[in-house]
Amino acid sequence: MNLDVKAVPPGYKQSTGTDHQGSVFEVAYSVRNYINVYRQLVTSENISSKEAGRETVEGDPITKKCNVYLPPGYKETDTNKKYNVLYLLHGVGGNHNEWLTGSGEADGNYVICNILDNLIANGDINPVIVVFPNGRSSH
């Protein structure tokens, strides 16, 4: 497989302007399987300690957060339009904000969002939904 890899053009790090700008919002969701402060697996499923590699206990779900980028023109009411979804997982010690804040801001927007907006506006990629999850398994 031959891939033509190129650097992000410097102009792509700047805002496309409000007409071609996607949006980012934070979503909270419930998690039933996680590692608690005692390093036990809290789960509502029938998972043995042997299978989990640690003691398992029952417990209440916790709330975690992720960020979601929606491309310019996204309309929740348009149920016929389909989008690819890209999940960008942070590195060790990071969280759901790492991809957004790690690249900094330009023109009042996250650089990673400016890049996505420009890629879409210039036809380099199809409009895409991007999820920035919190991949940490602990409380």
C-alpha positions as CSV (number, residue, x, y, z in Angstrom):
1,M,0.0,0.0,0.0
2,N,1.4,3.4,-1.0
3,L,0.3,6.3,1.1
4,D,0.9,9.9,0.1
5,V,1.4,11.5,3.5
6,K,1.6,15.3,3.6
7,A,2.0,17.9,6.4
8,V,-1.1,19.9,7.4
9,P,-0.9,23.1,5.4
10,P,-0.2,26.0,7.8
11,G,-3.4,27.9,6.6
12,Y,-5.5,24.9,7.8
13,K,-4.7,25.8,11.4
14,Q,-6.6,29.1,11.0
15,S,-10.4,29.5,11.2
16,T,-12.5,28.9,8.1
17,G,-15.0,31.6,9.3
18,T,-18.3,31.0,10.9
19,D,-20.0,29.7,7.7
20,H,-17.8,26.7,7.5
21,Q,-17.2,26.1,11.2
22,G,-18.2,22.9,13.0
23,S,-19.2,22.8,16.7
24,V,-17.8,21.1,19.8
25,F,-19.8,20.1,22.8
26,E,-19.3,18.0,25.9
27,V,-21.4,14.9,26.5
28,A,-21.9,13.2,29.9
29,Y,-22.6,9.5,29.9
30,S,-23.0,6.7,32.5
31,V,-20.4,4.0,32.9
32,R,-21.1,0.8,34.7
33,N,-17.7,-0.9,34.4
34,Y,-14.7,0.9,35.9
35,I,-11.8,0.6,38.3
36,N,-12.5,2.1,41.7
37,V,-10.1,3.7,44.2
38,Y,-9.3,0.2,45.7
39,R,-8.3,-1.0,42.2
40,Q,-11.3,-3.3,42.0
41,L,-13.4,-3.7,38.9
42,V,-16.9,-2.3,39.5
43,T,-19.3,-4.0,37.2
44,S,-23.0,-4.9,36.8
45,E,-22.1,-7.8,34.6
46,N,-21.2,-11.4,35.6
47,I,-17.5,-11.1,35.3
48,S,-15.3,-13.3,37.5
49,S,-12.3,-12.0,39.3
50,K,-10.2,-14.5,37.4
51,E,-11.5,-13.2,34.1
52,A,-11.0,-9.6,35.1
53,G,-7.6,-10.1,36.6
54,R,-8.6,-8.3,39.8
55,E,-11.4,-8.5,42.4
56,T,-14.8,-7.6,41.0
57,V,-17.5,-5.8,43.0
58,E,-20.9,-4.4,42.4
59,G,-21.4,-0.7,42.6
60,D,-23.1,2.4,41.3
61,P,-22.4,3.7,37.8
62,I,-20.3,6.8,37.4
63,T,-20.6,9.7,35.0
64,K,-17.8,10.2,32.4
65,K,-17.5,12.9,29.7
66,C,-16.4,13.1,26.1
67,N,-16.2,15.9,23.6
68,V,-17.9,15.6,20.2
69,Y,-17.1,17.6,17.1
70,L,-20.0,18.0,14.6
71,P,-19.1,19.2,11.1
72,P,-20.4,22.4,9.5
73,G,-24.0,21.9,8.3
74,Y,-24.8,19.0,10.7
75,K,-28.5,18.9,11.5
76,E,-29.7,16.6,14.2
77,T,-33.1,16.5,12.5
78,D,-31.7,15.2,9.2
79,T,-31.9,11.5,10.0
80,N,-31.2,10.5,6.3
81,K,-27.7,12.0,6.3
82,K,-25.0,9.5,7.3
83,Y,-21.5,10.4,8.7
84,N,-18.4,8.5,9.3
85,V,-17.2,8.7,13.0
86,L,-13.6,9.1,14.0
87,Y,-12.7,8.4,17.7
88,L,-9.5,10.2,18.8
89,L,-8.2,8.6,22.0
90,H,-5.8,10.6,24.2
91,G,-2.5,9.4,25.4
92,V,-1.5,8.0,28.8
93,G,-2.5,10.4,31.6
94,G,-4.7,12.4,29.3
95,N,-8.5,12.9,29.1
96,H,-11.3,13.9,26.7
97,N,-9.8,17.5,26.5
98,E,-6.3,16.5,25.4
99,W,-6.8,16.6,21.6
100,L,-8.7,19.9,21.8
101,T,-6.4,21.8,24.2
102,G,-3.1,20.1,23.2
103,S,-3.0,21.7,19.8
104,G,-3.9,25.2,21.2
105,E,-6.2,27.7,19.8
106,A,-6.2,30.0,16.8
107,D,-8.8,32.6,15.9
108,G,-10.9,31.7,18.9
109,N,-11.2,28.0,18.0
110,Y,-9.3,24.8,18.8
111,V,-6.6,24.2,16.2
112,I,-7.7,20.6,15.7
113,C,-11.3,21.9,14.9
114,N,-9.9,24.5,12.5
115,I,-8.0,21.7,10.7
116,L,-11.1,19.5,10.5
117,D,-13.2,22.5,9.2
118,N,-10.6,23.3,6.5
119,L,-10.3,19.7,5.5
120,I,-14.0,19.5,5.0
121,A,-14.4,23.0,3.4
122,N,-11.6,22.2,0.9
123,G,-13.0,18.8,0.0
124,D,-10.0,16.9,1.4
125,I,-12.3,14.7,3.6
126,N,-16.1,14.2,3.8
127,P,-17.9,15.8,6.7
128,V,-17.1,13.6,9.8
129,I,-18.2,13.4,13.4
130,V,-15.2,13.2,15.8
131,V,-15.5,11.8,19.3
132,F,-12.8,12.6,21.9
133,P,-13.5,10.0,24.6
134,N,-12.1,9.8,28.1
135,G,-10.4,6.4,27.7
136,R,-9.4,6.1,31.4
137,S,-11.0,3.1,33.0
138,S,-10.7,4.3,36.5
139,H,-13.2,6.4,38.6
